[in-house]
Amino acid sequence: MSDALKLTILKTLATDGTIENTAVAFKDTSSETVLGALKSLESHEMVSYQILTTEVWTIEPEGQDQIESGSYEARIFQAVPAGEQGIAISELKAKFGAAANLGQGKGFKNGWIKKNGDNIVRVVDTIVDQTKVDLEIVQATGTHESKETIKDLKRRNLIKQNKFFSYAVAKGTCFSTELKKQEADLTVEMLKGDAWKSAEFKQFNFESLGINPRGGHLHPLLKVREEYRQIFFEMGFTEMPTNNYAESAFWNFDALFVPQQHSARELQDTFFLSDPLVSGELPDIWETVKNVHEKGGYGSIGYRASWSENEARKLVLRTHTTAVSSQMLYALAKEPYRPAKYFSIDKVYRNESVDDTHLAEFHQLEGVIVDKNMSLGRLIAFLDVFFKRLGISNIRFKPTYNPYTEPSMEIFGWHSGLDKWVELGNSGMFRPEMLRPLGLEEDVQVAGFGLSLERPTMIKCGIRNIRELVGHKVDLDTIEDNPACRLDKRTFIEVRQAAEEAARNKVSTACQ
């Protein structure tokens, strides 16, 4: 706020003694600016003030139209010709639209017109447009002496009430026409000299709560993502690098034994890059991969379809992070054998229609377990442990088909909010047709799984529509108020033992 306004207020008080209405004294200054200056002066006890409230009636757009062109009832009266024939009601409606009914009703009430069959005829020869007169009075004075008139005009939405605030100002106990700067802090420079002795300090308001800082807030997805990561680290996994969102079709599809004629490689399912259109040279295993696709091998007859190097070099936005897993397995095969466990959590892209459980851009959690005695049973036990650590104990497995895993399983979790089973991910044992061309030994098995990050987060946070979790429909208050993600904190050994016991019970029941 300006010191000039404060000085003007003080000088006006010094001359007049009081200011009866700041809206009159400072008509070119907004009420908020005047209030700011008064509060500052009041804090120094230089002035005191009282709030004045003024209620003023203002004209609505419809009322302004009736001031300029006459009220609806007057317009209807003027449209009715003198004589017994009058004018057809349908003709009035065609001419005035919705205003015809409003004007007729008021005209009947005033005794100006009446119905004669399907026509409207005049009852009087001349009228006084009192509605227009009353509106002009309100426009000029901001009020009307008749409360009934005000009530009627308000009911017809021709006027509305507005409250305006101004202030009556008087001198305070420390009144002065001079503004003395008050210090907010006691500085080292003041203490070194004598300036602190003559300085005037601002009073501290120890009861003030202050302004809450608007700090950053972690999105629920980030909270659940971090819990995922910590669980994987506790279970001995290594995180894979996933900083390449664009991959060649070779790593995204061909190396995973996905045929080049598969529907997933069409524009309806995959986003292809246009610039650059293709990747660089393919890795040295491309001919082996080609032979497995065309002729088969490792117990398979292949797809018996032609394989194109140009098709394999096309660049795509990766549809799954398994494209990263295949490259990690390729690198692992070049080293002396060792068991390994890898995971990644990052974005993938699919050309899908958006609905309450699907997005075109979403996070995938990918994991692979490499071992010589790896089996589907071990994978089921691991996933059971993993989801119990997430606090999702009600899960099911369903057989499915994947080009690069056999056997394969879909994973479903119960969503109490949606009251249905929601797909959480996919899993299975990698096929030899995929593993052997990468260079892995015949007795090495690999289990893989791809899970969603958004859907478990929806279950944990009770969110019914995935578009309320990410995108323009996100409620920012929900993001700020969402508590820290606390999942099942039992030790891995405790959860694994419980899962293994549950698995044994399931097997025992099935055998019976």
PEDAFEN-V422223 format. One record per residue. N is the residue number from 1. RES is the residue in three letters. SS is DSSP state (H for helix, E for strand, - for the rest). Layout:
N	RES	SS
N	RES	SS
This chain:
1	MET	-
2	SER	-
3	ASP	H
4	ALA	H
5	LEU	H
6	LYS	H
7	LEU	H
8	THR	H
9	ILE	H
10	LEU	H
11	LYS	H
12	THR	H
13	LEU	H
14	ALA	H
15	THR	H
16	ASP	H
17	GLY	-
18	THR	E
19	ILE	E
20	GLU	-
21	ASN	-
22	THR	H
23	ALA	H
24	VAL	H
25	ALA	H
26	PHE	-
27	LYS	-
28	ASP	-
29	THR	-
30	SER	-
31	SER	H
32	GLU	H
33	THR	H
34	VAL	H
35	LEU	H
36	GLY	H
37	ALA	H
38	LEU	H
39	LYS	H
40	SER	H
41	LEU	H
42	GLU	H
43	SER	H
44	HIS	-
45	GLU	-
46	MET	-
47	VAL	E
48	SER	E
49	TYR	E
50	GLN	E
51	ILE	E
52	LEU	E
53	THR	E
54	THR	E
55	GLU	E
56	VAL	E
57	TRP	E
58	THR	E
59	ILE	E
60	GLU	-
61	PRO	H
62	GLU	H
63	GLY	H
64	GLN	H
65	ASP	H
66	GLN	H
67	ILE	H
68	GLU	H
69	SER	H
70	GLY	-
71	SER	-
72	TYR	H
73	GLU	H
74	ALA	H
75	ARG	H
76	ILE	H
77	PHE	H
78	GLN	H
79	ALA	H
80	VAL	-
81	PRO	-
82	ALA	-
83	GLY	-
84	GLU	-
85	GLN	-
86	GLY	-
87	ILE	E
88	ALA	E
89	ILE	H
90	SER	H
91	GLU	H
92	LEU	H
93	LYS	H
94	ALA	H
95	LYS	H
96	PHE	H
97	GLY	-
98	ALA	H
99	ALA	H
100	ALA	H
101	ASN	H
102	LEU	H
103	GLY	H
104	GLN	H
105	GLY	H
106	LYS	H
107	GLY	H
108	PHE	H
109	LYS	H
110	ASN	H
111	GLY	-
112	TRP	-
113	ILE	E
114	LYS	E
115	LYS	E
116	ASN	E
117	GLY	-
118	ASP	-
119	ASN	E
120	ILE	E
121	VAL	E
122	ARG	E
123	VAL	-
124	VAL	-
125	ASP	-
126	THR	-
127	ILE	-
128	VAL	-
129	ASP	-
130	GLN	H
131	THR	H
132	LYS	H
133	VAL	H
134	ASP	H
135	LEU	H
136	GLU	H
137	ILE	H
138	VAL	H
139	GLN	H
140	ALA	H
141	THR	H
142	GLY	-
143	THR	-
144	HIS	-
145	GLU	-
146	SER	-
147	LYS	H
148	GLU	H
149	THR	H
150	ILE	H
151	LYS	H
152	ASP	H
153	LEU	H
154	LYS	H
155	ARG	H
156	ARG	-
157	ASN	-
158	LEU	-
159	ILE	E
160	LYS	E
161	GLN	E
162	ASN	E
163	LYS	E
164	PHE	E
165	PHE	E
166	SER	E
167	TYR	E
168	ALA	E
169	VAL	E
170	ALA	E
171	LYS	E
172	GLY	-
173	THR	-
174	CYS	-
175	PHE	-
176	SER	-
177	THR	-
178	GLU	-
179	LEU	-
180	LYS	-
181	LYS	-
182	GLN	-
183	GLU	E
184	ALA	-
185	ASP	-
186	LEU	-
187	THR	-
188	VAL	H
189	GLU	H
190	MET	H
191	LEU	H
192	LYS	H
193	GLY	-
194	ASP	-
195	ALA	H
196	TRP	H
197	LYS	H
198	SER	H
199	ALA	-
200	GLU	-
201	PHE	E
202	LYS	-
203	GLN	-
204	PHE	-
205	ASN	-
206	PHE	-
207	GLU	-
208	SER	-
209	LEU	-
210	GLY	-
211	ILE	-
212	ASN	-
213	PRO	-
214	ARG	-
215	GLY	-
216	GLY	-
217	HIS	-
218	LEU	-
219	HIS	-
220	PRO	H
221	LEU	H
222	LEU	H
223	LYS	H
224	VAL	H
225	ARG	H
226	GLU	H
227	GLU	H
228	TYR	H
229	ARG	H
230	GLN	H
231	ILE	H
232	PHE	H
233	PHE	H
234	GLU	H
235	MET	-
236	GLY	-
237	PHE	-
238	THR	E
239	GLU	E
240	MET	-
241	PRO	-
242	THR	-
243	ASN	-
244	ASN	-
245	TYR	-
246	ALA	E
247	GLU	E
248	SER	E
249	ALA	H
250	PHE	H
251	TRP	H
252	ASN	H
253	PHE	-
254	ASP	H
255	ALA	H
256	LEU	H
257	PHE	-
258	VAL	-
259	PRO	-
260	GLN	-
261	GLN	-
262	HIS	-
263	SER	H
264	ALA	H
265	ARG	H
266	GLU	-
267	LEU	-
268	GLN	-
269	ASP	-
270	THR	-
271	PHE	-
272	PHE	E
273	LEU	-
274	SER	-
275	ASP	-
276	PRO	-
277	LEU	-
278	VAL	E
279	SER	-
280	GLY	-
281	GLU	-
282	LEU	-
283	PRO	-
284	ASP	-
285	ILE	-
286	TRP	H
287	GLU	H
288	THR	H
289	VAL	H
290	LYS	H
291	ASN	H
292	VAL	H
293	HIS	H
294	GLU	H
295	LYS	-
296	GLY	-
297	GLY	E
298	TYR	-
299	GLY	-
300	SER	E
301	ILE	-
302	GLY	-
303	TYR	-
304	ARG	-
305	ALA	-
306	SER	-
307	TRP	-
308	SER	-
309	GLU	H
310	ASN	H
311	GLU	H
312	ALA	H
313	ARG	-
314	LYS	E
315	LEU	E
316	VAL	E
317	LEU	E
318	ARG	-
319	THR	-
320	HIS	-
321	THR	-
322	THR	H
323	ALA	H
324	VAL	H
325	SER	H
326	SER	H
327	GLN	H
328	MET	H
329	LEU	H
330	TYR	H
331	ALA	H
332	LEU	H
333	ALA	H
334	LYS	-
335	GLU	-
336	PRO	-
337	TYR	-
338	ARG	-
339	PRO	-
340	ALA	E
341	LYS	E
342	TYR	E
343	PHE	E
344	SER	E
345	ILE	E
346	ASP	E
347	LYS	E
348	VAL	E
349	TYR	E
350	ARG	-
351	ASN	-
352	GLU	-
353	SER	-
354	VAL	-
355	ASP	-
356	ASP	-
357	THR	-
358	HIS	-
359	LEU	-
360	ALA	-
361	GLU	E
362	PHE	E
363	HIS	E
364	GLN	E
365	LEU	E
366	GLU	E
367	GLY	E
368	VAL	E
369	ILE	E
370	VAL	E
371	ASP	E
372	LYS	-
373	ASN	-
374	MET	-
375	SER	-
376	LEU	H
377	GLY	H
378	ARG	H
379	LEU	H
380	ILE	H
381	ALA	H
382	PHE	H
383	LEU	H
384	ASP	H
385	VAL	H
386	PHE	H
387	PHE	H
388	LYS	H
389	ARG	H
390	LEU	-
391	GLY	-
392	ILE	-
393	SER	-
394	ASN	-
395	ILE	E
396	ARG	E
397	PHE	E
398	LYS	E
399	PRO	E
400	THR	E
401	TYR	E
402	ASN	E
403	PRO	-
404	TYR	-
405	THR	E
406	GLU	E
407	PRO	E
408	SER	E
409	MET	E
410	GLU	E
411	ILE	E
412	PHE	E
413	GLY	E
414	TRP	E
415	HIS	E
416	SER	-
417	GLY	-
418	LEU	-
419	ASP	-
420	LYS	E
421	TRP	E
422	VAL	E
423	GLU	E
424	LEU	E
425	GLY	E
426	ASN	E
427	SER	E
428	GLY	E
429	MET	E
430	PHE	E
431	ARG	-
432	PRO	H
433	GLU	H
434	MET	H
435	LEU	H
436	ARG	H
437	PRO	H
438	LEU	H
439	GLY	-
440	LEU	-
441	GLU	-
442	GLU	-
443	ASP	-
444	VAL	-
445	GLN	E
446	VAL	E
447	ALA	E
448	GLY	E
449	PHE	E
450	GLY	E
451	LEU	E
452	SER	E
453	LEU	-
454	GLU	H
455	ARG	H
456	PRO	H
457	THR	H
458	MET	H
459	ILE	H
460	LYS	H
461	CYS	H
462	GLY	-
463	ILE	-
464	ARG	-
465	ASN	-
466	ILE	H
467	ARG	H
468	GLU	H
469	LEU	-
470	VAL	-
471	GLY	-
472	HIS	-
473	LYS	-
474	VAL	-
475	ASP	-
476	LEU	H
477	ASP	H
478	THR	H
479	ILE	H
480	GLU	H
481	ASP	H
482	ASN	-
483	PRO	-
484	ALA	-
485	CYS	-
486	ARG	-
487	LEU	-
488	ASP	-
489	LYS	-
490	ARG	-
491	THR	-
492	PHE	H
493	ILE	H
494	GLU	H
495	VAL	H
496	ARG	H
497	GLN	H
498	ALA	H
499	ALA	H
500	GLU	H
501	GLU	H
502	ALA	H
503	ALA	H
504	ARG	H
505	ASN	H
506	LYS	H
507	VAL	H
508	SER	H
509	THR	H
510	ALA	H
511	CYS	H
512	GLN	-
